[in-house]
Amino acid sequence: MSNCSFIVIIMSSKKFSRNKQEKIDLIYKTFFTLILKRGYHKTSTNHVAKSAKISIGTIYKYFPKGKEDIIRKYFEESMKHFFKRINLISVNNKNIREFLNHFILELYKNHLENKGYIIAFRSAIQSDKNLLNSQKKEVFIFFKNMAQELRMTNESFKQIPEKKLVETFIFIYNLINAILYHHLSIMELFDTDEKIIDFLSNLVIFSLNYLRET
């Protein structure tokens, strides 16, 4: 095979991957936009296909289980993308405050950047009990995998039982997200970004100390 042919194959592969991700992003955007307008139960994959001007087959190609798959995969991708920006491996007792400030700031930015998606996502899981239970399971699996990895790679986490670590991660994740959601989507709790980040850092440290004692 010539070098020219090899380059063409690589470029074609990159183009395919780019087009695939563009279609997936379009499906996410259209799906959550429709949820905000119509509600989760009144939004179908046919509505998504029509609004996005793509075939229904394209949706099921990437999301075989339809709406439930769109919700699940969006959550998985969002979590993986977010935690790539957070270096949990380096966390220790000396830099916990600095880490928490960084963690909360990144989560705050994520809420701002994806505000519409987050509102629609919460609306969807709150309107369907099965979807909510499925979401809880996905959160548990995600943090269980994270806890196992951290206990193998970070000395600060090795001494904490896996079950306790998973429960702590889930509690902190839900606590921060609930407050940020209320602050950004319902009613402002603080007049500056610095105040809410500082408050949440103190709240998490208090919660960690409380959970250690219980």
N, C-alpha and C positions, 0 to 999 in steps of 0.2 A: 504493500500500500504506500502510495506517495505521501510526502509531507502535506501536500495540498489537500488530498482526500481526507487525511487525518484531521486537519484543521476544520474542514467542512463538517465532519461528523461531530466534533466538539462544539462548534457554533450551533449546529442544529439541535444538539442535546440541550444546550443552554437556553436556546429559544423556546424549546418545548417546555422546559422547567419554568421559564418566565411566564409563558402563556398559561400554563396550568395554574400557577399561583395567582395570576391576574383573574382567572375565572373563579377560583375559590374565593378570593377577596371580593369579587363582584357579587357572588352568592351571599356571602356574609352581610355585606352592606345592604343589599336589596332585602334580604330576609329580616334583618333587624329594623330597617326603615318601615317595612310593612307591619311588623309587630307593633311599633309605636302608633301607627295609623289605625290598624284593624284589630289588634290584640292577637295573642298567640293562637287561640283556637280558631279564629276566623282567617288565619293566614295558612295557605296551603302551598305545597311545592309547585303546583300549577300557577299560582299567583306569582311566585318568585320567578319562575321561568318566563312568564309573560312580561313582567316588569323589567327583568334583566335582559330580555330579548335573546334568550338562549333556549336550547331544547330541554325538555324535561329529562331526557336521557343524560344530558351533561350533568345535571344535578345529582342524579342517582349514580353516576359514574364515580363521583367524588364522595357522595354521601348516600351509601346504599340503603340506610334505614330512614332516609328522608329527614324530616324536621328534627327528630331526636338526635340524629347523627350530626346535624349542623350545630346544634347546641353543644353537644359533647366535644366535638372536634375543635370548635371555637374556644371552648374553655381550656382544652389541653394545649392548644397552640399559644394561647394568651399566657398561660402559666409558664410554659417553657421559655417563651420569649422574655417574660418579665424576670424570671430567676436567672437567666443568662447574664442579666445586668447586675446581679447581686452576688458577691463573692462570699458565700457562707463558710467556705473552707477556712478563711482567715480569721473567723470570729473567735475571740477569747475573752476572758473576764476583764482584761485591761482595756479592750477597745469596744466593749459592748455598747456604750453610749454613742460613740461615733458611728458604729455600724447601724444602730437603730435610727439615727437621724438620716443616714443615707438611705436606708431601707424605706422609711416612711416617705421621704422626699420622692423617691422613685415611684412609689405606689401612688402618691398624690399626683405626680405628673401623668401616670397611666390613667388615672380617673379623669383628668382634664382632657387628655388626648382622645379618650374613647368614651366620653360621657354619654353620647347617644346609644352606643352599643351596650354600655353597662345598664342603663335604664331599661332598655328593651330586654336584655338578658334577665334581669331581676324580675321584670314583669312576666316573662315566660315561665320561669321556674316557680314563681309564686302562684301562677294560675293553674298549675297541673301538679297534683300530688305525686304522681309516678315520676314526673320529670324532676321534681324536687328531691325525692329519695335517690334517684339516679345521680343527681348532682352531688348529694352528700357522700355517696359512695365514691365518686370520682375524686372529691376533695380528700377523702380518707386515703385512697390508693396513692394519690400524688404525694401526700406528706409522709406516708409510710415509706415509700421508696426513697424520699429525700432523707428521712431519719436514718434509714439503713446505710445509705451512702455516707452521711456525715459521721456516723458512729464508727465507720471503717477508716475515715480519712482525717478526722479532727479530734484531737485529744480532749478538747473541752466538752465534747458530746459523748465520749465513750463511757463515762461514768453514769450517764443518765439512762435509765431503762427505756427501751424502744417505745413501749406503750405510753409512758409518761411524756416522752419527747413528741410523739405524734399528737397526743391530746393537747399539748402546749402549743404546738405549731398551729393546729386547727383553731384553737381558742383565739390566739393572737391575730391570725388571718381574718377570722370573722369579726372580731372586735374592731380592728382598724378599718376594714372595708365598710362596716356598718356606719361608723362615725363619718368617714370620708363621703360616703354616699349621701348621708343626711346633710352634711355641710355644703356639698357641691350641687345637690339636686333638689333639696327641699328647703332648707333654711340655713343661712350662714351662722356658724357657732362662734367664729373668731373673725376679727377684721383684717388680719394679716396671715400670710402663709407661715411665717416664722412662728406665730403663736400656736397655730394648730399642730405644727410639726413638733414643737417643744412639748405641748400638752400630751400628744400621743406617745412621745418617747417616755415621758414620766409615767404615763398610764401603763405602758407595756412593762417598764421596770417594776412598778408596783405589782402588776399582775404576775410577773415572773416570781417575785419574792413570795407572793401569796400562794402561788401554786406549788412552790417548793415546800412550803410549810404544811400543806394539806395532803 
